[in-house]
Amino acid sequence: MNLIMAEESKEQSTFRYEAEEDNGVIQMRCYLPNQQSYLMRDITLDSDTLVRQVKQDILNPLGFNHEAYHIAVVTTDMLKHMEDNRPITDYYEELQKGTIKFVSKN
């Protein structure tokens, strides 16, 4: 299992990403500037465009090629905000606890 971390600075705030990869499955957690931790709860995502955007915004900053993974689960809140074309960092605080998983295509 590999633990990968990345940071993104936005408007003087730092969002820290943490991801664990185990046998081709990535689980991601985000830490807000106040150190609260958010995991995302499970639902299925249908739109190819939203899937691609979510994968790019989460996996690429962590150094993973987003094309190499399927998205397995994501949140209803994320779907709503992705439709507004807001970056993921805009709504971390609105997410409820749960899990997001990416599964290797290999």
MODELLER restraints for C-alpha pairs under 7 A, 6 or more apart:
rsr = mdl.restraints
at = mdl.atoms
rsr.add(forms.Gaussian(group=physical.xy_distance, feature=features.Distance(at['CA:1:A'], at['CA:20:A']), mean=6.60, stdev=0.5))
rsr.add(forms.Gaussian(group=physical.xy_distance, feature=features.Distance(at['CA:1:A'], at['CA:21:A']), mean=5.49, stdev=0.5))
rsr.add(forms.Gaussian(group=physical.xy_distance, feature=features.Distance(at['CA:1:A'], at['CA:22:A']), mean=4.62, stdev=0.5))
rsr.add(forms.Gaussian(group=physical.xy_distance, feature=features.Distance(at['CA:2:A'], at['CA:20:A']), mean=5.59, stdev=0.5))
rsr.add(forms.Gaussian(group=physical.xy_distance, feature=features.Distance(at['CA:2:A'], at['CA:21:A']), mean=5.20, stdev=0.5))
rsr.add(forms.Gaussian(group=physical.xy_distance, feature=features.Distance(at['CA:2:A'], at['CA:22:A']), mean=6.78, stdev=0.5))
rsr.add(forms.Gaussian(group=physical.xy_distance, feature=features.Distance(at['CA:3:A'], at['CA:19:A']), mean=5.74, stdev=0.5))
rsr.add(forms.Gaussian(group=physical.xy_distance, feature=features.Distance(at['CA:3:A'], at['CA:20:A']), mean=4.61, stdev=0.5))
rsr.add(forms.Gaussian(group=physical.xy_distance, feature=features.Distance(at['CA:3:A'], at['CA:21:A']), mean=6.62, stdev=0.5))
rsr.add(forms.Gaussian(group=physical.xy_distance, feature=features.Distance(at['CA:4:A'], at['CA:18:A']), mean=5.72, stdev=0.5))
rsr.add(forms.Gaussian(group=physical.xy_distance, feature=features.Distance(at['CA:4:A'], at['CA:19:A']), mean=5.15, stdev=0.5))
rsr.add(forms.Gaussian(group=physical.xy_distance, feature=features.Distance(at['CA:4:A'], at['CA:20:A']), mean=6.30, stdev=0.5))
rsr.add(forms.Gaussian(group=physical.xy_distance, feature=features.Distance(at['CA:4:A'], at['CA:62:A']), mean=6.71, stdev=0.5))
rsr.add(forms.Gaussian(group=physical.xy_distance, feature=features.Distance(at['CA:5:A'], at['CA:17:A']), mean=5.50, stdev=0.5))
rsr.add(forms.Gaussian(group=physical.xy_distance, feature=features.Distance(at['CA:5:A'], at['CA:18:A']), mean=4.52, stdev=0.5))
rsr.add(forms.Gaussian(group=physical.xy_distance, feature=features.Distance(at['CA:5:A'], at['CA:19:A']), mean=6.39, stdev=0.5))
rsr.add(forms.Gaussian(group=physical.xy_distance, feature=features.Distance(at['CA:5:A'], at['CA:62:A']), mean=6.43, stdev=0.5))
rsr.add(forms.Gaussian(group=physical.xy_distance, feature=features.Distance(at['CA:6:A'], at['CA:16:A']), mean=5.86, stdev=0.5))
rsr.add(forms.Gaussian(group=physical.xy_distance, feature=features.Distance(at['CA:6:A'], at['CA:17:A']), mean=5.16, stdev=0.5))
rsr.add(forms.Gaussian(group=physical.xy_distance, feature=features.Distance(at['CA:6:A'], at['CA:18:A']), mean=6.69, stdev=0.5))
rsr.add(forms.Gaussian(group=physical.xy_distance, feature=features.Distance(at['CA:6:A'], at['CA:61:A']), mean=6.51, stdev=0.5))
rsr.add(forms.Gaussian(group=physical.xy_distance, feature=features.Distance(at['CA:6:A'], at['CA:62:A']), mean=5.47, stdev=0.5))
rsr.add(forms.Gaussian(group=physical.xy_distance, feature=features.Distance(at['CA:7:A'], at['CA:14:A']), mean=6.49, stdev=0.5))
rsr.add(forms.Gaussian(group=physical.xy_distance, feature=features.Distance(at['CA:7:A'], at['CA:15:A']), mean=5.67, stdev=0.5))
rsr.add(forms.Gaussian(group=physical.xy_distance, feature=features.Distance(at['CA:7:A'], at['CA:16:A']), mean=4.44, stdev=0.5))
rsr.add(forms.Gaussian(group=physical.xy_distance, feature=features.Distance(at['CA:7:A'], at['CA:17:A']), mean=6.02, stdev=0.5))
rsr.add(forms.Gaussian(group=physical.xy_distance, feature=features.Distance(at['CA:8:A'], at['CA:14:A']), mean=5.59, stdev=0.5))
rsr.add(forms.Gaussian(group=physical.xy_distance, feature=features.Distance(at['CA:8:A'], at['CA:15:A']), mean=5.22, stdev=0.5))
rsr.add(forms.Gaussian(group=physical.xy_distance, feature=features.Distance(at['CA:8:A'], at['CA:16:A']), mean=6.45, stdev=0.5))
rsr.add(forms.Gaussian(group=physical.xy_distance, feature=features.Distance(at['CA:9:A'], at['CA:15:A']), mean=6.26, stdev=0.5))
rsr.add(forms.Gaussian(group=physical.xy_distance, feature=features.Distance(at['CA:13:A'], at['CA:33:A']), mean=5.94, stdev=0.5))
rsr.add(forms.Gaussian(group=physical.xy_distance, feature=features.Distance(at['CA:14:A'], at['CA:33:A']), mean=5.56, stdev=0.5))
rsr.add(forms.Gaussian(group=physical.xy_distance, feature=features.Distance(at['CA:15:A'], at['CA:30:A']), mean=6.88, stdev=0.5))
rsr.add(forms.Gaussian(group=physical.xy_distance, feature=features.Distance(at['CA:15:A'], at['CA:31:A']), mean=5.86, stdev=0.5))
rsr.add(forms.Gaussian(group=physical.xy_distance, feature=features.Distance(at['CA:15:A'], at['CA:32:A']), mean=5.21, stdev=0.5))
rsr.add(forms.Gaussian(group=physical.xy_distance, feature=features.Distance(at['CA:15:A'], at['CA:33:A']), mean=5.88, stdev=0.5))
rsr.add(forms.Gaussian(group=physical.xy_distance, feature=features.Distance(at['CA:16:A'], at['CA:30:A']), mean=5.78, stdev=0.5))
rsr.add(forms.Gaussian(group=physical.xy_distance, feature=features.Distance(at['CA:16:A'], at['CA:31:A']), mean=5.04, stdev=0.5))
rsr.add(forms.Gaussian(group=physical.xy_distance, feature=features.Distance(at['CA:16:A'], at['CA:32:A']), mean=6.77, stdev=0.5))
rsr.add(forms.Gaussian(group=physical.xy_distance, feature=features.Distance(at['CA:17:A'], at['CA:29:A']), mean=5.93, stdev=0.5))
rsr.add(forms.Gaussian(group=physical.xy_distance, feature=features.Distance(at['CA:17:A'], at['CA:30:A']), mean=4.60, stdev=0.5))
rsr.add(forms.Gaussian(group=physical.xy_distance, feature=features.Distance(at['CA:17:A'], at['CA:31:A']), mean=6.30, stdev=0.5))
rsr.add(forms.Gaussian(group=physical.xy_distance, feature=features.Distance(at['CA:18:A'], at['CA:28:A']), mean=5.77, stdev=0.5))
rsr.add(forms.Gaussian(group=physical.xy_distance, feature=features.Distance(at['CA:18:A'], at['CA:29:A']), mean=5.19, stdev=0.5))
rsr.add(forms.Gaussian(group=physical.xy_distance, feature=features.Distance(at['CA:18:A'], at['CA:30:A']), mean=6.22, stdev=0.5))
rsr.add(forms.Gaussian(group=physical.xy_distance, feature=features.Distance(at['CA:19:A'], at['CA:26:A']), mean=6.30, stdev=0.5))
rsr.add(forms.Gaussian(group=physical.xy_distance, feature=features.Distance(at['CA:19:A'], at['CA:27:A']), mean=5.45, stdev=0.5))
rsr.add(forms.Gaussian(group=physical.xy_distance, feature=features.Distance(at['CA:19:A'], at['CA:28:A']), mean=4.29, stdev=0.5))
rsr.add(forms.Gaussian(group=physical.xy_distance, feature=features.Distance(at['CA:19:A'], at['CA:29:A']), mean=6.18, stdev=0.5))
rsr.add(forms.Gaussian(group=physical.xy_distance, feature=features.Distance(at['CA:20:A'], at['CA:26:A']), mean=5.41, stdev=0.5))
rsr.add(forms.Gaussian(group=physical.xy_distance, feature=features.Distance(at['CA:20:A'], at['CA:27:A']), mean=5.37, stdev=0.5))
rsr.add(forms.Gaussian(group=physical.xy_distance, feature=features.Distance(at['CA:20:A'], at['CA:28:A']), mean=6.65, stdev=0.5))
rsr.add(forms.Gaussian(group=physical.xy_distance, feature=features.Distance(at['CA:21:A'], at['CA:27:A']), mean=6.69, stdev=0.5))
rsr.add(forms.Gaussian(group=physical.xy_distance, feature=features.Distance(at['CA:24:A'], at['CA:103:A']), mean=5.65, stdev=0.5))
rsr.add(forms.Gaussian(group=physical.xy_distance, feature=features.Distance(at['CA:24:A'], at['CA:104:A']), mean=4.66, stdev=0.5))
rsr.add(forms.Gaussian(group=physical.xy_distance, feature=features.Distance(at['CA:25:A'], at['CA:101:A']), mean=6.54, stdev=0.5))
rsr.add(forms.Gaussian(group=physical.xy_distance, feature=features.Distance(at['CA:25:A'], at['CA:102:A']), mean=5.51, stdev=0.5))
rsr.add(forms.Gaussian(group=physical.xy_distance, feature=features.Distance(at['CA:25:A'], at['CA:103:A']), mean=4.48, stdev=0.5))
rsr.add(forms.Gaussian(group=physical.xy_distance, feature=features.Distance(at['CA:25:A'], at['CA:104:A']), mean=6.14, stdev=0.5))
rsr.add(forms.Gaussian(group=physical.xy_distance, feature=features.Distance(at['CA:26:A'], at['CA:101:A']), mean=5.40, stdev=0.5))
rsr.add(forms.Gaussian(group=physical.xy_distance, feature=features.Distance(at['CA:26:A'], at['CA:102:A']), mean=4.89, stdev=0.5))
rsr.add(forms.Gaussian(group=physical.xy_distance, feature=features.Distance(at['CA:26:A'], at['CA:103:A']), mean=6.40, stdev=0.5))
rsr.add(forms.Gaussian(group=physical.xy_distance, feature=features.Distance(at['CA:27:A'], at['CA:99:A']), mean=7.00, stdev=0.5))
rsr.add(forms.Gaussian(group=physical.xy_distance, feature=features.Distance(at['CA:27:A'], at['CA:100:A']), mean=5.77, stdev=0.5))
rsr.add(forms.Gaussian(group=physical.xy_distance, feature=features.Distance(at['CA:27:A'], at['CA:101:A']), mean=4.67, stdev=0.5))
rsr.add(forms.Gaussian(group=physical.xy_distance, feature=features.Distance(at['CA:27:A'], at['CA:102:A']), mean=6.60, stdev=0.5))
rsr.add(forms.Gaussian(group=physical.xy_distance, feature=features.Distance(at['CA:28:A'], at['CA:100:A']), mean=6.06, stdev=0.5))
rsr.add(forms.Gaussian(group=physical.xy_distance, feature=features.Distance(at['CA:28:A'], at['CA:101:A']), mean=6.85, stdev=0.5))
rsr.add(forms.Gaussian(group=physical.xy_distance, feature=features.Distance(at['CA:29:A'], at['CA:37:A']), mean=6.85, stdev=0.5))
rsr.add(forms.Gaussian(group=physical.xy_distance, feature=features.Distance(at['CA:29:A'], at['CA:38:A']), mean=5.88, stdev=0.5))
rsr.add(forms.Gaussian(group=physical.xy_distance, feature=features.Distance(at['CA:29:A'], at['CA:39:A']), mean=5.08, stdev=0.5))
rsr.add(forms.Gaussian(group=physical.xy_distance, feature=features.Distance(at['CA:30:A'], at['CA:37:A']), mean=5.81, stdev=0.5))
rsr.add(forms.Gaussian(group=physical.xy_distance, feature=features.Distance(at['CA:30:A'], at['CA:38:A']), mean=5.45, stdev=0.5))
rsr.add(forms.Gaussian(group=physical.xy_distance, feature=features.Distance(at['CA:30:A'], at['CA:39:A']), mean=6.84, stdev=0.5))
rsr.add(forms.Gaussian(group=physical.xy_distance, feature=features.Distance(at['CA:31:A'], at['CA:37:A']), mean=4.52, stdev=0.5))
rsr.add(forms.Gaussian(group=physical.xy_distance, feature=features.Distance(at['CA:31:A'], at['CA:38:A']), mean=6.43, stdev=0.5))
rsr.add(forms.Gaussian(group=physical.xy_distance, feature=features.Distance(at['CA:38:A'], at['CA:97:A']), mean=5.66, stdev=0.5))
rsr.add(forms.Gaussian(group=physical.xy_distance, feature=features.Distance(at['CA:39:A'], at['CA:97:A']), mean=4.85, stdev=0.5))
rsr.add(forms.Gaussian(group=physical.xy_distance, feature=features.Distance(at['CA:39:A'], at['CA:98:A']), mean=4.71, stdev=0.5))
rsr.add(forms.Gaussian(group=physical.xy_distance, feature=features.Distance(at['CA:39:A'], at['CA:99:A']), mean=4.95, stdev=0.5))
rsr.add(forms.Gaussian(group=physical.xy_distance, feature=features.Distance(at['CA:39:A'], at['CA:100:A']), mean=6.91, stdev=0.5))
rsr.add(forms.Gaussian(group=physical.xy_distance, feature=features.Distance(at['CA:40:A'], at['CA:74:A']), mean=6.38, stdev=0.5))
rsr.add(forms.Gaussian(group=physical.xy_distance, feature=features.Distance(at['CA:40:A'], at['CA:75:A']), mean=6.00, stdev=0.5))
rsr.add(forms.Gaussian(group=physical.xy_distance, feature=features.Distance(at['CA:40:A'], at['CA:95:A']), mean=6.69, stdev=0.5))
rsr.add(forms.Gaussian(group=physical.xy_distance, feature=features.Distance(at['CA:40:A'], at['CA:96:A']), mean=6.29, stdev=0.5))
rsr.add(forms.Gaussian(group=physical.xy_distance, feature=features.Distance(at['CA:40:A'], at['CA:97:A']), mean=5.05, stdev=0.5))
rsr.add(forms.Gaussian(group=physical.xy_distance, feature=features.Distance(at['CA:40:A'], at['CA:98:A']), mean=3.58, stdev=0.5))
rsr.add(forms.Gaussian(group=physical.xy_distance, feature=features.Distance(at['CA:40:A'], at['CA:99:A']), mean=3.96, stdev=0.5))
rsr.add(forms.Gaussian(group=physical.xy_distance, feature=features.Distance(at['CA:40:A'], at['CA:100:A']), mean=5.31, stdev=0.5))
rsr.add(forms.Gaussian(group=physical.xy_distance, feature=features.Distance(at['CA:41:A'], at['CA:74:A']), mean=6.37, stdev=0.5))
rsr.add(forms.Gaussian(group=physical.xy_distance, feature=features.Distance(at['CA:41:A'], at['CA:75:A']), mean=5.53, stdev=0.5))
rsr.add(forms.Gaussian(group=physical.xy_distance, feature=features.Distance(at['CA:41:A'], at['CA:96:A']), mean=6.88, stdev=0.5))
rsr.add(forms.Gaussian(group=physical.xy_distance, feature=features.Distance(at['CA:41:A'], at['CA:97:A']), mean=5.72, stdev=0.5))
rsr.add(forms.Gaussian(group=physical.xy_distance, feature=features.Distance(at['CA:41:A'], at['CA:98:A']), mean=2.93, stdev=0.5))
rsr.add(forms.Gaussian(group=physical.xy_distance, feature=features.Distance(at['CA:41:A'], at['CA:99:A']), mean=4.47, stdev=0.5))
rsr.add(forms.Gaussian(group=physical.xy_distance, feature=features.Distance(at['CA:41:A'], at['CA:100:A']), mean=6.62, stdev=0.5))
rsr.add(forms.Gaussian(group=physical.xy_distance, feature=features.Distance(at['CA:42:A'], at['CA:73:A']), mean=4.95, stdev=0.5))
rsr.add(forms.Gaussian(group=physical.xy_distance, feature=features.Distance(at['CA:42:A'], at['CA:74:A']), mean=5.38, stdev=0.5))
rsr.add(forms.Gaussian(group=physical.xy_distance, feature=features.Distance(at['CA:42:A'], at['CA:75:A']), mean=5.96, stdev=0.5))
rsr.add(forms.Gaussian(group=physical.xy_distance, feature=features.Distance(at['CA:42:A'], at['CA:98:A']), mean=6.21, stdev=0.5))
rsr.add(forms.Gaussian(group=physical.xy_distance, feature=features.Distance(at['CA:42:A'], at['CA:99:A']), mean=5.79, stdev=0.5))
rsr.add(forms.Gaussian(group=physical.xy_distance, feature=features.Distance(at['CA:42:A'], at['CA:100:A']), mean=6.64, stdev=0.5))
rsr.add(forms.Gaussian(group=physical.xy_distance, feature=features.Distance(at['CA:43:A'], at['CA:73:A']), mean=5.19, stdev=0.5))
rsr.add(forms.Gaussian(group=physical.xy_distance, feature=features.Distance(at['CA:43:A'], at['CA:74:A']), mean=5.36, stdev=0.5))
rsr.add(forms.Gaussian(group=physical.xy_distance, feature=features.Distance(at['CA:43:A'], at['CA:75:A']), mean=5.68, stdev=0.5))
rsr.add(forms.Gaussian(group=physical.xy_distance, feature=features.Distance(at['CA:43:A'], at['CA:76:A']), mean=6.88, stdev=0.5))
rsr.add(forms.Gaussian(group=physical.xy_distance, feature=features.Distance(at['CA:44:A'], at['CA:72:A']), mean=6.88, stdev=0.5))
rsr.add(forms.Gaussian(group=physical.xy_distance, feature=features.Distance(at['CA:44:A'], at['CA:73:A']), mean=5.30, stdev=0.5))
rsr.add(forms.Gaussian(group=physical.xy_distance, feature=features.Distance(at['CA:44:A'], at['CA:74:A']), mean=6.36, stdev=0.5))
rsr.add(forms.Gaussian(group=physical.xy_distance, feature=features.Distance(at['CA:45:A'], at['CA:51:A']), mean=6.71, stdev=0.5))
rsr.add(forms.Gaussian(group=physical.xy_distance, feature=features.Distance(at['CA:45:A'], at['CA:73:A']), mean=6.79, stdev=0.5))
rsr.add(forms.Gaussian(group=physical.xy_distance, feature=features.Distance(at['CA:45:A'], at['CA:74:A']), mean=6.52, stdev=0.5))
rsr.add(forms.Gaussian(group=physical.xy_distance, feature=features.Distance(at['CA:50:A'], at['CA:82:A']), mean=6.54, stdev=0.5))
rsr.add(forms.Gaussian(group=physical.xy_distance, feature=features.Distance(at['CA:51:A'], at['CA:71:A']), mean=6.74, stdev=0.5))
rsr.add(forms.Gaussian(group=physical.xy_distance, feature=features.Distance(at['CA:55:A'], at['CA:66:A']), mean=5.44, stdev=0.5))
rsr.add(forms.Gaussian(group=physical.xy_distance, feature=features.Distance(at['CA:56:A'], at['CA:66:A']), mean=5.65, stdev=0.5))
rsr.add(forms.Gaussian(group=physical.xy_distance, feature=features.Distance(at['CA:57:A'], at['CA:88:A']), mean=6.86, stdev=0.5))
rsr.add(forms.Gaussian(group=physical.xy_distance, feature=features.Distance(at['CA:59:A'], at['CA:65:A']), mean=6.69, stdev=0.5))
rsr.add(forms.Gaussian(group=physical.xy_distance, feature=features.Distance(at['CA:59:A'], at['CA:66:A']), mean=5.55, stdev=0.5))
rsr.add(forms.Gaussian(group=physical.xy_distance, feature=features.Distance(at['CA:60:A'], at['CA:66:A']), mean=6.17, stdev=0.5))
rsr.add(forms.Gaussian(group=physical.xy_distance, feature=features.Distance(at['CA:68:A'], at['CA:104:A']), mean=5.95, stdev=0.5))
rsr.add(forms.Gaussian(group=physical.xy_distance, feature=features.Distance(at['CA:68:A'], at['CA:105:A']), mean=5.68, stdev=0.5))
rsr.add(forms.Gaussian(group=physical.xy_distance, feature=features.Distance(at['CA:69:A'], at['CA:102:A']), mean=5.82, stdev=0.5))
rsr.add(forms.Gaussian(group=physical.xy_distance, feature=features.Distance(at['CA:69:A'], at['CA:103:A']), mean=5.24, stdev=0.5))
rsr.add(forms.Gaussian(group=physical.xy_distance, feature=features.Distance(at['CA:69:A'], at['CA:104:A']), mean=4.33, stdev=0.5))
rsr.add(forms.Gaussian(group=physical.xy_distance, feature=features.Distance(at['CA:69:A'], at['CA:105:A']), mean=5.23, stdev=0.5))
rsr.add(forms.Gaussian(group=physical.xy_distance, feature=features.Distance(at['CA:70:A'], at['CA:102:A']), mean=5.52, stdev=0.5))
rsr.add(forms.Gaussian(group=physical.xy_distance, feature=features.Distance(at['CA:70:A'], at['CA:103:A']), mean=5.02, stdev=0.5))
rsr.add(forms.Gaussian(group=physical.xy_distance, feature=features.Distance(at['CA:70:A'], at['CA:104:A']), mean=6.14, stdev=0.5))
rsr.add(forms.Gaussian(group=physical.xy_distance, feature=features.Distance(at['CA:70:A'], at['CA:105:A']), mean=6.19, stdev=0.5))
rsr.add(forms.Gaussian(group=physical.xy_distance, feature=features.Distance(at['CA:71:A'], at['CA:101:A']), mean=6.25, stdev=0.5))
rsr.add(forms.Gaussian(group=physical.xy_distance, feature=features.Distance(at['CA:71:A'], at['CA:102:A']), mean=4.48, stdev=0.5))
rsr.add(forms.Gaussian(group=physical.xy_distance, feature=features.Distance(at['CA:71:A'], at['CA:103:A']), mean=6.22, stdev=0.5))
rsr.add(forms.Gaussian(group=physical.xy_distance, feature=features.Distance(at['CA:72:A'], at['CA:101:A']), mean=5.27, stdev=0.5))
rsr.add(forms.Gaussian(group=physical.xy_distance, feature=features.Distance(at['CA:72:A'], at['CA:102:A']), mean=5.43, stdev=0.5))
rsr.add(forms.Gaussian(group=physical.xy_distance, feature=features.Distance(at['CA:72:A'], at['CA:103:A']), mean=6.43, stdev=0.5))
rsr.add(forms.Gaussian(group=physical.xy_distance, feature=features.Distance(at['CA:73:A'], at['CA:100:A']), mean=5.11, stdev=0.5))
rsr.add(forms.Gaussian(group=physical.xy_distance, feature=features.Distance(at['CA:73:A'], at['CA:101:A']), mean=5.57, stdev=0.5))
rsr.add(forms.Gaussian(group=physical.xy_distance, feature=features.Distance(at['CA:74:A'], at['CA:100:A']), mean=5.12, stdev=0.5))
rsr.add(forms.Gaussian(group=physical.xy_distance, feature=features.Distance(at['CA:77:A'], at['CA:95:A']), mean=6.29, stdev=0.5))
